[in-house]
């Protein structure tokens, strides 16, 4: 992520803020105004963040890294987001099999995931240069932000939450908001249709007492975006990220949990979820500009925090559009359009407009090939 920030700065896409700014509400107020500027404004690097207790954080905070069409393209290593879709479209020029199930079987080959499987990192991983255990563990030592006045507390807003199916062992990476409940406890907001929630249900069914979980922050921007991608259950987000970046993601085992995270992450919070323990999470100022209601979600117990020696804390905010997440949604739109067209051949193009918070409204252009003859 440090290389990405340097590239943004060289391209005139980043502003450094050296004046002291509080992680409670002030970071959000500034970032919100910048995100609503024409084209998404600039990426921001806050170098002097004041934590909630008023002390200065040793970690800079980066926000709005993906908040424009240009920066989102840079994050995926292309000049234009349509280039990514074109890579998939070129694969679709091969003979596509007939039948829905045959097309489903083609998906892994279309993404060429077999060429870029995750690999084990050898040597001392950057994300574990510093390790906090035991009494050292305190999530609020990081510059975690409180976004909006009505929020229930500080939230980690740009995480890659890594969990595994307790039976099958398959990995899921999801981008869920994470509320800080205390120094070593977090509320894990994985909704019932998300991969992490499915792992929780499986653990309940088999009577498992713990689910190992890791919250990975930062790293290669393609990996961060892949954590937000709406992938089928059997396609690994790390494989998608490897395909996007043209090289395999290198993973390392956590120091206290049997789960793997990207070796080049900035910060990793390790712990476990008791599948039967829940606490009240929220309210939270959400994508639409309204607060989502409080509800019960599982608790993550933190067993360690590891980070780079020169770690940068990544964050984002959501709220009334336009916001940074809209541009991440545009990348999803462009990447998945060829796959949508493969299954629905009448589709010409699709637009997930920013005004619909990019996932509440879709405008679809079609070329009608199979008119319906209505009975008179």
N, C-alpha and C positions, 0 to 999 in steps of 0.2 A: 504494500500500500504506500510505503514511502516513495517508491519509484513512480507510482501513479501520481502522487501529490507533486513530485518534482516535475513530471511531465505537464501537469496542469498549470503549474506556475510558469514554466517556460513558454507555454502557449497563451499566457495572459488570462488564464481561466481561474486563477485563485488569488484571494486576498488574505493577507495575514493580519490578524487583529491582536495587537500587543497590549492594549488597554485592559485592565482587570474587568472581567465579566462574570457574573454569577451563573452557576449551573441551574439555579432555581429561577425559572421564568425568563431571565434576561437573554440567555443564548437563544431561546425560542423566539422572543420578540424581535431580535435582530434578524435571525434566519428567516422568519416568516416574511418580513418586509423584503428581504433580498430575493427569496424564492418567487415572489409575486412581481418582480421586475420583468420587463420584456425579455423573452428568451430564457427566463429562469435565473437571471442574475449570475453571480460568481460563486464558486466554491469558497468556503470560509475555513480558515485554520485559526482557531482561538488559542493563542499561546500562553495566556495567563487566566486560567479558569479558576474561579473561587468555588470551592465545594459548599455544601449546604451548611457546614459549620463555620464558614467564613475563611477557612484556611486555603492557601493556594495549592492547587493540584500540580504535581510534577509532570503530569501528562497533558500534552496539547489535545485539543478536541477538534476533529474535522467533521464538517457537515455540508450538505448540498454538493457532495462530490459527484453525484449522478444527476444533478438537477438541470440539465439542459440536453438538447438533442446531440450537440457536439460532444459533451463530456460523456454521455452514455455510449456514444460510438467509440470514443477513446478507451473507455473501460473495457469494451469487447474487442479492441484492437482492429477496428475498421474505420473507414472514412464516413460511411453512412450505414445506418441500421439495416437498410434493405440488402446490404451485402451479405449479412448473416442469413437472411431468408433465401437469398439467391444461391447460397451454398447448398441449402437443403433442396431448393427447386431443381438444381442441376442433378441431384441424385434421383429425383423423381422422374427425370427424363428416361431413366431405365424402364424396362417393361414392368409395369405395375400389375401384380396379379389380380385376378377377378375375385370378388367375394370379400365380405367384411373381415372374416377371420384371417384370411390370407394377407390382407392389408395390415392387420394388427401385427402379424408375425414379421412383417417387413420393417416395422418401426425401429427396432434396435439397429438393423443394418443401415437404415437411412441416416441415423445419427452417427454411424461409424464408431459407436462406443467401444467396440472391441479393440480399436487401435489406441485408445487412450485410457486404459484402466488405471485407477489410483494405484500408487506404488508406495512401498514403505521407505521412509526417509532414513538415510544412514548418517550417523554422526550426531553431533549435538544440535538439536533443533532450535532455531531462533526463538520460537514461541515459549521455550522453557529456560531461557537465560536467567530469569528470576522466578523463584518459586515461593509462594506463601502457603504455609500449612498451620494447622492448629489455631493458636490465638492470633496469629498474624492475619488470618482470613477476615477481611472486612470489605465487602463490595463497595461501600461508600468511600473507600480510599481512592476509588476511580471517580472521574468527573461525571457521574451519572446525572442526567438532567431531569428536572421536573418541568414538563412541557407547558401545561395550561393550569390556570388557577384552581379549577375544579377537579384536577387529577388526584387520585388517591395517594400519590406519593411519587418518588423518583422512578423512572422507567428506563430500562435498556431497550433502545428502539431500533437498532440495526444489527441484530444478532443472527448468527447461523446456529440454530439449535439442532444438535446432533443426537439421535437416539437410534436404537436397534430393536427390531422385532424380537421378543424374547424366545420365540420358537424357531422362526426361519433364519434369524440372524441378519436379515436385510437391513441396510442403513436407510435412514431418512434424514434429510436436512431441510428444516423449515425456518421461515422468518416469522417468528411470533413475538409479540411484545412481552416483556418480562418485567414485572413489578418487583422492586426491592422491598421486602417485608422486614428485613433486619440485616445485621452484619453478615450472616451466613445462611439466609433463607430468601428464596425468590418465589413469586407466584408465576407459574408457567401457563400462559394464555394460549394453549393449543385447543382450538375449537373442535367440536366432535367429528367434523369431516376431515380433519388434518391427520397427517401420518403419525405424529407424536401421540395423538389421542387414541389412534388405533393400537399403537404399541401398549398404551396404558390398559386398554380393554383386554388385550391378549394376556398381559401380566395378571390382571384380575382373574381371568378364566383359569389360568394354570396355577394360581395361588402364589405367584412370585411376590416377594416382599419389597424388592427394589428394582428400579429401572436405571441403569447408568445413563447419565445425560451430561453433555458438555455444551456450553455456550461459547462459541468461537466468535471473536470480534476482529474484523479487519482481515488483512491478507490480500491475495490477488483479487482485483475488482470483479473479474469474471466469476470467481467463486461466490462472492457476496451476492451478485445478481442471481446466480443459479439457485441460491437458497430461497429466492422468491418465485421461482418458475413453477408453473402448475403442471408438474410432470406426472405421468402414470406411475403407479406404485412400484413397478419393477424396473424403472429406469433411475439409476443412481445419479443424484445431482452432481457428485464429484466427477462422474464420467462426462456429463454434459459440459461441465466447466473445462475439463481436459480437452474436449473436442473444440470448444470455443477458443481456447488459448493455444491449441496446437501442440500441447505437451501434457503429459499426465500430471495430475495433482499428487504431490508427495504428502503422505500422511504419517503421523507419529502417534504412538499410544500415550494416553494421558498418564500422569504420574500417580494418580490415586484411583482411577476408574478404568475398567476394561473396555475402552472405546477410543476411537481414533479421530484426530482432528488435523486440519491442514498445518503442516510444519511451519509455514510462513505467516501464520496468524499473528496479530499484534498482541492480543490478550485472550486467554482461555479460562473460563470459569468451569471447574469440574464439580460434579456432585451426583446425587441420585434423587429419584422421585419415588416416594411411597405411593403405589397406585391407588391406595384407599384413603389417603389423607388429602383433604382439601381445605382451602381457606378462601375468604372473600377477596376477590381481585377487582379493581376498578372502583369508581368510574374512571374513564379515560377519554380525553378529547380525541375523537376518531376522524377517519378520512373525510366524512361528509361535512365536518364543521360542527357536529353535535357530539355530546358526550354519550358514549355507550354505557349501559347500566352495569352496576356491579353484579358479579355472579361468582360461583364457587369454581375454583380451578386447583389443580394439584400443586403441591409445594416441592420445590427443589431445595435440598439440603446441600450446601456448598462444602466440599471437602478440601479444595485447594484452588488457588488462583495462580496461573503462570503467565508470564509476559516477556516481551522483548525488553532489553535494557533501555532502548530508546522508544518505547511504545507510544503510539498515537491512538487515542480513543475515538472510534467512529460513532457517529450518531445521525439520526434523521428526526424529522417531525412530520406528523400528519395533521390534516385539518382541512378547512375550506379551500378547495382548489383555486389556483394552481399551486402545487407543492412538488417537492422532489420526487415523490413516489410516482407521479404521473409519467415521468420520463422513463422510469424503470418499467412501467406498464407498457409504454410505447415499444420498448425492446421486446417485451413478451409478444405484443401484437405482431410485430414484423417477423419474429422468429417462427411463430406458430402458424402464420398465414398459409405457407405451403402445405403444412400437414392438414389444416382445415380443408383446403381445396382438394386434397387427395381423397378425403372422405365425403366431401360435398362438392362435386365437380361443378355445380352451378355458381359457386361463390367466386366472385371476381376480386373483391377487396373487402377489407374490414377496417373500421375505425373505432377505437375505444376512446371516446373523447374525454379530454381532461375534465370537462364540466360534469361528467358522470363519475368522477373519481376513478376512472379507467377500469372499473370492474362492476359497475352498476348499470351500464348502458353500452350497447354495441350497435353501430350503424353498419349494415352489411349491403354491399352492392352485389347483385346477382345477374346472371344471364340465364333467363328462363329457358330451359331446354325440354322440360317435361310438363307441358301445360295440363291442367286438370280439366277434364270434360265434365261439367256439372249437368246433372239431369234437369231437364226442364219440368 
